[in-house]
Structures are given as structure tokens and as C-alpha cells.
Amino acid sequence: MVLDVIILIIIVFTAVRSSYRGFALTVIRVGQWLATLLCAVLFTGDLRRYIDRHTPVGSVLRDMVSTHISDRVKESGAYQEIPRALQGLVSTGADSVSGKLASEIAGILLSVLAFLLIALAIKLICWGFAALFSKKHHHGAIGTLDTAAGFLLGFGLGIFYALLLLALLALLISVCSPGTASSLSALMKGSYISENLYRMNPLLSAFRSVLG
């Protein structure tokens, strides 16, 4: 019963929000997330390499991280206890290790930066389309149709979100402890809407095929 209430709240909230936004803006919002995900997969690596090669950001990040790691090692109590005759050797090794770690960490930070730039660019483009197709420009029958279509689209999205929640819940049941899995299974079986959606959930088989 509790799970049924949660699913109904998700569906109703998504439908009402989408009707308020309208069909066009809802499509733009969904398209923004899909475009961000697709472009991130396709272009994040290329943009990261471009930033690294044509800007000083990569070298600055590597120097900062390497210096920080090396300084932390040299300031540690274990390093201070090493005989001075061996500190130079240890310092050289620490610099080598910190340089490798710095390259890895800088690569991760550059990837995050590239992803954020892609997401920002897509958001700005979608913001322009959203301003163009805003409901304030649509009145009368067109505005009413936009609202009704937005509600129907939101209802469909709400069902999709509910199916996604149930698929994730099923995967959680398969990996958690037996006691927790039994409680979650009982929760799902005690919910009429959730149990029926679970049986017809196409996302569950898709997740299982992807995860093997």
C-alpha cells in the first residue's frame, strides 16, 4: 500500500507539473537531459583532450595536485623520522608517485569540466527554445491543447519513472541482505499497483541484460 501511494504521487506530480509547463516545454526538458547524456558520452573525451592541449588548465591542475601530494608526504611524521641520508631518495620516489597520481586526478577533473561545459551549452540552447515556446506566447485553443498534451506526456513520464523505480528496487532486492530483501519483497507484493507494474515492467529485463 505504501509503495502504491508513492507511485501515485510520482505519476500525479509529474502529470501536473508537465501540464503546467505545457507539452512543448516538457519535450524540451526531456530532450535536454537526453541530449546532455548523449553528447557527454560522445564528446566529453574529445573536449577534455582539447582543453588539455590548447589551454593551461591541465598543466595547472597537474602541478597543483602534484605539489599538494608531495608536500603532504614530506610533512608527514613518517617522512620526518627517516634518516636525512635517505630522505632525498624517498623525496624523489614521492615526487614520481605524486606526478602519476596528479595526472590521473587531473584527467578526472578535466573530464568533469568538459562534461559541465557540454551540459551548460545544451542548457543555454534549450533555454532559448524554452523562451520561444513558452506558454505565455500561446493563448486560447493552442494554449489549452498545449496544456492537455503536456498532461498526457507527463502522465506517461510518471509511469516511466514508476517503472524505473520498481526496476531499481528489484535490482536492490537481488543484492541486499536476505532480511532486507524479504522486507522489500513483502512491501512490493502488498501493493496492487506496484505488483502489476512490476510484472509488466520492460525496464527490468533490460537492466538484467545490461548487468548480465
Summary of the structure (lengths in Angstrom):
residues: 212
radius of gyration: 26.0
end to end distance: 31.3
largest distance: 85.8
contacts: 600
relative contact order: 0.16
helix: 91%
strand: 0%
